[in-house]
Amino acid sequence: MIQAAPTPRPACFPDDKAWRDWLVSAHISGLRVVRRVDVGKSQGCRQTSHRLLPTEKIPYCDGCTTGHQRRMLEQNRCHPCVVPVLEFDESA
């Protein structure tokens, strides 16, 4: 499923292969990248399938390094899952 139809690649990954490889590795390691979908349960003919989470729901930033994040920010390719709060001095 991951190899055949991956979710859209975040800009910080160099190519589609790197994104697919990361998704497979994350899935194998137990990171949640797939969700179960149940259909027809209320009609008594339950069918279960699995689908990839949307890209924005996958925590791909968790393993990012400071150096990679800095390079991606410089290239305007870093769009973090969770935007860090930057502290600044208002008196300056």
Number of C-alpha atoms within 10 A of each C-alpha: 10 17 13 7 10 19 20 12 15 17 14 21 16 10 11 15 13 12 22 20 13 15 23 17 12 16 14 11 9 8 14 15 21 16 12 11 10 13 13 10 10 8 7 8 10 10 10 11 9 11 15 18 15 13 15 13 11 18 15 20 14 10 7 11 9 9 9 12 17 13 13 16 14 10 11 11 15 18 14 17 14 10 7 7 6 5 6 7 5 5 4 4
